[in-house]
Amino acid sequence: MDENIKLREERIDALLQEKKYAMLRTELTDIPSVDIAEIIDDLDAKSTLIVFRLLHKDVAAEVFAHLLPQQQQAIVEVISEAKLKEIIAELFFDDKIDFLEEMPASVVKRVIKTSSEEERRQINQFLNYPEDCAGSIMTIEHVSLRKEMTVVQALEHIRKTGPDKETIYTCYVLSDSRVLEGIVSLRKLVLADDDQVVGEIMSENVISVTTLDDQEEVAHLVRKYDLLSIPVVDKENRLVGIITVDDIMDVMEEENTEDFHKMASMAPNDQEYLHSSTFSLARKRFPWLLLLMVSATFTAAVIGTFEDILSAVVVLAASIPMLMDTAGNAGSQSSTLVIRGIALGEIELTDYLKVFWKEFRVSLIVSVVLGLVNMVRMFLFGYSFLVAVTVSLSLGATVIMAKLLGGSLPIAAKKLNLDPAIMAGPLITTVVDTLSLLVYFNIASMLLGGL
């Protein structure tokens, strides 16, 4: 935690203990809402409620949006209907939906009960969108204009409606039937002549998404075109809502976290580590660990098959850990780079041969260098010439194989509509371990079989 937040937390704790609530209210007015939420995270339930009730309604809504679902639920369950209605009314619509998606049915019913009929209809519509699609993260709070408006009329409209909108920097030009006709930035409006009409300065080349587009694809478009927001339209190109860059940053964090979990062979977890139960963490790790443990049976089977060569040349066993570790690391390097390239849109499915050819050339260079260094190492440690050659050739062959697999399997997973992130880390290592032993013992059988 930031040092300033720590000092503020200590002051707030002291004021809470001394019950100096007037001074506490004053103290809270100078703290950004996101920092208040971070401070509340370390308070007990009673202190959290006291702090929350001291906040002005505008600030309370902002703080509420930054709280963890568990904290939000705890607050909702104890505050009055009037206070709940006040907070919900101040929340931006997308924050409201995010909150409701995490709440149990009893809380959702209580919130909907405080909403107007029109708002209830919109909430139900948003809650029915599939998870992780554009419709589930968009907001309906945007500025819409008509192309017949003059610049003066447009700016006046923004002044009147802007305070209730999540963003005013990009305005959306709609027809009478809400068809998206263009966009115009606030900068263009401010710099344009007063008597110009919006239709003259708007851009008709609009980057948009549909309600069912995957949120990861939306994030890619926002990053690619440097957008502050992106419109969401239906099949008739009618504007349904917008997705702002702050929500895209949340999506990117969520997707990156999910990929990290998968690359570490764990089921994705939406909750923060310290707020996750021990049982849930164990449950999400167990299946993959079990699968990887069982898959090690193949490695044992390979060793058992070549027991004769191991018995004849016992020194071969000493190089097994080095070969398996190097091959696993080589495969992980390639898979990590390819997975990142796929995630950023730098590598497409059609680039399979390009990736294969590049990884093959890289693996040749790496394998030659590692093989030569290993030869020198084994000579220095007194190994025989044939054993050194066997291990070095096996090392070079397994590095080539591992890098080709590491570069190819993520693309293959993507083609099968699987998440490429599963083809990383432990899974690649497990596959490569078995294949590297097969290569090692087959080369050993050919070169050392007569010993």
Residue pairs with C-beta under 8 A, 6 or more apart in sequence:
1 9
1 38
2 35
5 35
5 38
5 39
8 27
8 31
8 35
8 39
9 39
9 42
11 27
12 24
12 27
12 28
12 39
12 51
13 47
15 21
15 23
15 24
15 27
16 24
16 43
16 47
16 50
16 51
21 50
21 54
24 51
24 54
25 54
28 36
28 51
28 54
28 55
28 59
29 56
29 59
31 39
33 59
33 62
33 63
33 66
34 62
34 66
36 51
36 55
36 59
36 63
36 66
37 63
37 66
37 67
38 66
39 51
40 48
40 51
40 52
40 63
40 67
40 71
41 67
41 68
41 71
43 51
45 74
48 71
48 74
48 75
49 75
49 78
49 79
52 60
52 63
52 64
52 75
52 79
53 79
53 83
55 63
57 86
57 87
57 90
58 90
60 86
60 87
60 90
61 87
61 90
61 91
62 90
64 72
64 75
64 87
64 91
64 99
65 91
65 92
65 95
65 98
65 99
67 75
68 272
68 275
69 99
69 102
69 103
70 275
72 99
72 102
72 103
73 102
73 103
73 104
73 107
76 84
76 103
76 107
76 110
76 111
77 107
79 87
81 110
81 114
84 110
84 111
84 114
85 114
88 96
88 111
88 114
88 115
91 99
92 139
92 141
92 166
93 122
93 126
93 139
93 140
93 141
93 166
94 137
94 138
94 139
94 141
94 166
94 244
94 247
96 123
97 123
97 126
97 127
97 136
98 137
99 111
100 107
100 108
100 111
100 123
100 127
101 127
101 131
101 136
103 111
108 127
112 120
112 123
112 124
115 123
122 140
126 135
126 136
129 135
129 136
129 211
129 212
130 136
130 212
132 214
132 215
132 216
133 211
133 212
133 213
133 214
133 215
134 209
134 210
134 211
134 212
134 213
134 214
134 215
134 218
134 232
134 243
135 211
135 212
135 232
135 240
135 241
136 215
137 215
137 218
137 243
137 247
137 250
137 251
138 211
138 232
138 240
138 241
138 242
138 243
138 247
139 166
139 241
139 242
139 243
139 244
139 247
140 240
140 241
141 164
141 165
141 166
142 165
142 166
142 167
142 171
142 172
142 229
142 231
142 239
142 241
142 242
143 157
143 158
143 161
143 162
143 165
143 167
143 168
143 171
143 172
144 171
144 172
144 173
144 174
144 178
144 239
145 154
145 157
145 171
145 172
145 173
145 174
145 184
145 198
146 173
146 174
146 198
147 173
147 181
147 182
147 197
147 198
147 199
147 202
148 197
148 198
148 199
149 157
149 197
149 198
150 194
150 195
150 196
150 197
150 198
151 189
151 192
151 193
151 194
151 195
151 196
151 197
151 198
151 201
152 194
152 195
154 171
154 184
154 189
154 198
155 189
155 190
158 168
158 171
158 186
158 189
162 168
166 242
166 244
167 228
167 229
167 242
167 244
168 186
169 185
169 186
169 187
169 228
169 229
170 183
170 184
170 185
170 186
170 227
170 228
170 229
170 242
171 183
171 184
171 185
171 186
171 189
172 180
172 182
172 183
172 231
172 239
172 242
173 180
173 181
173 182
173 183
173 184
173 198
173 199
173 202
174 180
174 181
174 239
175 181
177 238
178 238
178 239
179 236
179 237
179 238
179 239
180 206
180 208
180 231
180 233
180 237
180 238
180 239
181 202
181 204
182 199
182 202
182 203
182 204
182 206
183 202
183 203
183 206
183 231
184 198
184 201
184 202
184 203
188 201
189 198
189 201
192 201
206 231
207 221
207 225
207 227
207 230
208 230
208 231
208 232
208 233
208 237
209 217
209 218
209 221
209 230
209 231
209 232
209 233
209 243
210 232
210 233
210 234
210 235
211 232
211 233
211 234
211 240
215 251
215 255
216 251
216 255
216 343
218 230
218 243
218 248
218 251
219 248
219 251
219 252
219 255
220 344
220 345
221 227
221 230
222 230
222 243
222 245
222 248
223 248
223 252
224 345
227 245
228 244
228 245
229 242
229 243
229 244
229 245
230 242
230 243
230 248
231 239
231 241
231 242
232 239
232 240
232 241
232 242
232 243
233 239
233 240
234 240
254 270
255 343
257 268
258 268
258 419
258 421
259 339
259 343
259 419
259 421
261 267
261 268
261 269
261 284
262 268
262 419
262 421
262 422
262 424
263 336
263 339
263 421
263 422
263 424
263 425
264 425
264 426
265 285
265 288
265 289
265 292
265 425
265 426
265 427
266 284
266 285
266 288
267 283
267 284
267 285
267 287
267 288
268 284
269 276
269 280
269 281
269 284
271 280
273 281
288 426
292 426
292 427
292 430
295 430
295 434
296 430
296 433
298 434
299 430
299 433
299 434
299 437
302 434
302 437
302 438
302 441
303 310
303 320
303 437
305 441
306 437
306 441
306 444
306 445
309 316
309 441
309 444
309 445
309 448
309 449
310 316
310 317
310 441
312 448
312 451
313 387
313 444
313 448
313 451
315 383
315 387
316 387
316 390
316 391
316 440
316 444
316 448
319 391
319 394
319 440
320 437
320 440
322 395
323 391
323 394
323 395
323 398
323 436
323 437
323 440
324 432
324 433
324 436
324 437
326 370
326 395
326 398
326 399
327 398
327 399
327 401
327 402
327 432
327 433
327 435
327 436
328 402
328 428
328 429
328 432
328 433
330 363
330 366
330 398
330 399
330 402
330 403
330 406
330 432
331 402
331 403
331 405
331 406
331 428
331 429
331 431
331 432
332 406
332 424
332 425
332 428
332 429
333 403
333 406
334 359
334 362
334 402
334 403
334 404
334 405
334 406
334 407
335 406
335 407
335 409
335 410
335 423
335 424
335 425
335 428
336 424
337 407
338 347
338 355
338 406
338 407
338 410
338 411
338 420
339 410
339 420
339 421
339 423
339 424
340 346
341 347
342 410
342 411
342 414
342 420
343 420
347 355
347 411
349 411
349 414
349 415
351 411
352 408
352 411
355 407
355 408
355 411
356 404
356 407
356 408
358 407
359 403
359 404
359 406
359 407
359 408
360 400
360 403
360 404
362 403
363 399
363 400
363 402
363 403
363 404
364 400
366 399
366 403
367 395
367 396
367 397
367 399
367 400
368 396
370 395
370 396
370 399
371 392
371 393
371 395
371 396
372 392
374 388
374 391
374 392
374 395
375 388
375 389
375 392
378 387
378 388
378 391
378 392
379 388
383 391
386 447
386 448
386 451
387 448
389 447
390 443
390 444
390 447
390 448
391 440
393 443
393 447
394 436
394 439
394 440
394 443
394 444
397 439
397 443
398 432
398 435
398 436
398 439
398 440
401 432
401 435
401 436
401 439
402 428
402 432
402 435
402 436
405 428
405 431
405 432
405 435
406 428
406 432
409 423
409 428
409 431
410 420
410 421
410 423
410 424
411 420
412 423
413 419
413 420
413 422
413 423
414 420
